[in-house]
Amino acid sequence: MALLEVMNVGIAFGGLQAVAQLDMKIEKGHLYGLIGPNGAGKTTVFNMLTGVYRPTEGDIILDGKNITGKAPAKINQAGIARTFQNIRLFSQMTVLDNVKIGLHNQVKYPMWTGVFRLPGFKEKEQEMDYRAMKLLKIFDLDKEANLPASSLPYGKQRKLEIARALATNPKLLLLDEPAAGMNPSESEELMNTIKFVQKEFDVAILLIEHDMNFVMGICEYIYVLDYGRVIAQGNGESIRNNPKVIAAYLGGD
């Protein structure tokens, strides 16, 4: 059984069919790309997978359980985490606290324990500090742990957002244009980081990206959307030479 199965999923906004008859399969531990021209429906797909939008048709099955239309928090608990096209960190909070927020769906203690700062509360907070610092070290952010997130350079903010998503212990990580705004050296470093995350955390990854060098250099399998429909799927070589894909990006019959 695939980790994620998307079967005949679609969504309409009024008379506009944004995504139609979408079928996708994501296997455990593999790295996938979702590409297409601007307005093709890529982020809309992410929003349906994470519960921001409820599909008007079809089913989304995660690890054998139907998660179609569930609330974002429930879907996150089920095992899907994401980053955003526009970075959405808690900018005035520290780098460490941004990651700790991702751990709060796993570490629990009674409310009164936190109100009175009892030993149980301190023990759980220390546990979260340790786990958050471990994640920050992987992304080479441990030295900035106590700085405000807003003080990080752009590339490190991108990494912090991925670290926060990983803190929720996902089975599937969705990355929405992770290399956007990065220079070539930053993109290459991020590519290596994503490959490391895939292997180290044994997590499936689905990413949206416009940088074709990035996509072809990292993705094992690629889905191509155009006007809300999958027009091609396969490995990088088959996608690169597919006439429908070339026409969608460059224009043509």
C-alpha positions in Angstrom: 0.0 0.0 0.0 1.2 3.5 -0.9 1.8 6.0 1.9 -0.5 8.5 0.2 -3.1 7.8 -2.4 -5.0 10.6 -4.1 -7.9 9.3 -6.1 -10.0 11.3 -8.5 -9.6 14.4 -6.4 -10.9 17.8 -7.6 -12.0 21.1 -6.3 -14.1 23.9 -7.8 -14.4 27.5 -6.7 -17.8 28.6 -8.0 -17.7 27.9 -11.7 -13.9 27.5 -11.8 -12.5 24.0 -11.7 -9.1 24.5 -10.1 -8.1 20.9 -9.9 -9.8 17.9 -11.6 -9.5 14.1 -11.6 -6.2 14.2 -9.7 -4.6 10.8 -9.1 -1.3 10.5 -7.3 0.6 7.8 -5.4 3.4 8.6 -2.9 5.5 5.7 -1.6 7.2 5.7 1.8 10.7 7.2 1.9 10.7 8.5 -1.7 11.1 12.0 -3.1 8.6 13.4 -5.6 8.1 16.6 -7.5 4.9 18.5 -8.4 5.6 21.0 -11.2 3.7 23.0 -13.7 3.3 26.6 -15.0 2.0 29.4 -12.8 -1.7 28.9 -12.0 -1.6 25.2 -12.7 -3.1 24.3 -9.3 0.0 23.1 -7.4 -0.5 25.0 -4.2 -4.2 24.2 -4.3 -3.2 20.5 -4.3 -1.1 21.1 -1.2 -4.0 23.0 0.4 -6.3 20.0 -0.1 -3.7 17.5 1.2 -3.3 19.5 4.4 -7.0 20.3 5.0 -6.9 24.0 4.2 -9.3 23.3 1.3 -11.9 20.5 1.3 -12.0 18.7 -2.1 -15.4 18.8 -3.8 -14.8 15.2 -5.2 -12.5 12.3 -4.6 -10.6 10.8 -1.7 -7.2 11.3 0.0 -5.9 8.2 1.8 -2.9 8.5 4.2 -1.4 5.2 5.4 -4.7 3.4 4.9 -6.9 6.1 6.5 -9.2 8.5 4.7 -8.2 12.1 5.7 -10.4 13.9 3.1 -11.6 17.2 4.4 -10.2 16.7 7.9 -9.0 19.8 9.8 -5.4 20.8 9.3 -4.4 20.0 12.9 -5.9 16.5 12.5 -4.1 15.9 9.2 -0.8 17.1 10.8 -1.3 14.6 13.7 -2.0 11.9 11.1 1.4 12.6 9.6 1.5 15.4 7.0 3.6 18.5 7.5 4.3 21.4 5.2 6.3 24.5 4.5 4.9 27.5 2.6 5.7 29.4 -0.6 6.0 32.6 1.5 8.0 31.9 4.7 5.6 31.7 7.7 7.8 31.7 10.8 7.0 33.3 14.1 9.4 36.1 13.4 9.7 37.6 16.9 10.1 34.2 18.6 13.5 32.6 18.9 14.8 30.0 16.5 14.5 27.4 19.2 10.9 28.3 20.1 9.9 28.1 16.5 11.0 24.4 16.4 9.5 23.7 19.9 6.1 24.8 18.5 6.3 21.8 16.2 6.8 19.5 19.1 3.7 20.5 21.0 1.6 17.9 19.2 3.7 15.1 20.8 4.7 16.4 24.3 1.8 16.7 26.7 1.3 17.6 30.3 -1.7 18.7 32.5 -2.5 22.4 32.3 -2.0 22.9 36.1 1.5 21.4 35.8 2.4 24.3 33.4 0.6 27.0 35.4 2.5 26.2 38.6 5.8 25.3 36.8 5.9 21.9 38.5 8.7 19.3 38.0 6.7 17.5 35.3 6.4 20.7 33.3 10.2 21.4 33.6 11.0 17.9 32.6 8.9 18.1 29.4 10.3 21.5 28.5 13.8 20.2 28.9 12.9 17.2 26.7 11.6 19.6 24.0 14.7 21.8 24.3 16.9 18.7 23.7 14.8 17.5 20.7 14.6 21.0 19.1 18.4 21.6 19.5 19.0 18.2 17.9 17.0 19.3 14.9 18.6 22.7 14.7 22.1 21.0 14.7 21.1 19.0 11.6 20.3 22.2 9.8 23.4 24.0 11.2 21.2 26.4 13.1 22.1 25.5 16.7 24.4 28.5 17.1 21.4 30.9 16.3 19.0 29.0 18.7 18.4 32.1 20.9 18.2 34.7 18.2 14.8 35.9 16.8 13.8 34.0 13.7 13.5 37.3 11.8 17.3 37.9 12.3 18.2 34.9 10.1 19.2 35.3 6.5 16.7 34.1 3.9 18.3 30.8 3.3 18.4 29.9 7.0 14.8 30.9 7.4 13.9 28.4 4.8 15.8 25.7 6.7 14.2 26.7 10.0 10.7 26.3 8.4 11.7 22.7 7.3 13.1 22.0 10.8 9.8 23.1 12.4 7.8 20.9 10.0 10.0 17.9 10.8 9.5 18.5 14.5 5.9 17.3 14.1 7.3 13.9 13.2 5.6 13.6 9.7 5.4 10.6 7.4 5.0 12.9 4.5 6.7 16.3 4.2 5.3 18.9 1.7 7.7 21.6 0.6 6.2 24.5 -1.3 9.0 26.1 -3.4 11.8 25.6 -0.9 14.4 27.0 -3.2 12.5 30.2 -4.1 14.7 33.3 -3.9 17.9 31.3 -3.3 21.1 31.8 -5.2 22.7 28.7 -6.9 25.0 27.9 -4.0 22.1 28.2 -1.5 20.0 26.0 -3.7 22.7 23.3 -4.0 23.1 23.3 -0.2 19.4 23.0 0.3 19.2 20.1 -2.2 21.8 18.2 -0.1 19.9 19.0 3.1 16.6 17.7 1.6 18.3 14.5 0.5 19.8 14.1 4.0 16.4 14.6 5.6 14.8 12.0 3.3 17.3 9.4 4.4 17.9 10.4 8.0 14.2 10.7 8.9 12.9 8.0 6.4 10.2 10.5 5.3 8.5 10.8 2.0 8.8 14.2 0.4 6.6 16.0 -2.2 7.9 19.3 -3.4 6.7 22.1 -5.6 9.5 24.0 -7.4 10.0 26.2 -10.4 13.8 25.7 -10.6 14.0 22.8 -13.0 17.7 22.1 -12.3 16.6 21.7 -8.6 13.7 19.4 -9.5 15.7 17.2 -11.9 18.6 17.0 -9.5 16.6 15.8 -6.6 13.2 14.2 -7.5 12.9 10.4 -8.2 9.4 10.8 -9.7 7.6 13.9 -11.0 4.0 14.8 -11.6 3.2 17.7 -14.0 0.0 19.8 -13.7 -1.5 22.1 -16.2 -4.9 23.8 -15.7 -5.5 21.6 -12.7 -4.9 18.2 -14.5 -2.0 15.8 -14.5 -0.6 15.9 -18.1 2.5 13.8 -17.5 4.3 11.8 -14.8 7.5 9.8 -14.6 11.2 10.2 -14.0 13.2 13.3 -14.8 14.3 12.2 -18.2 10.9 11.3 -19.5 9.4 14.6 -18.2 12.2 16.7 -19.7 11.5 15.2 -23.2 7.7 15.1 -22.9 6.0 17.2 -25.7 3.0 18.0 -23.5 5.3 19.3 -20.8 7.3 21.4 -23.2 4.1 22.8 -24.7 2.7 23.7 -21.3 5.8 25.6 -20.3 6.7 27.2 -23.7 3.4 27.3 -25.5 2.3 25.2 -28.4 -0.5 23.0 -29.8 
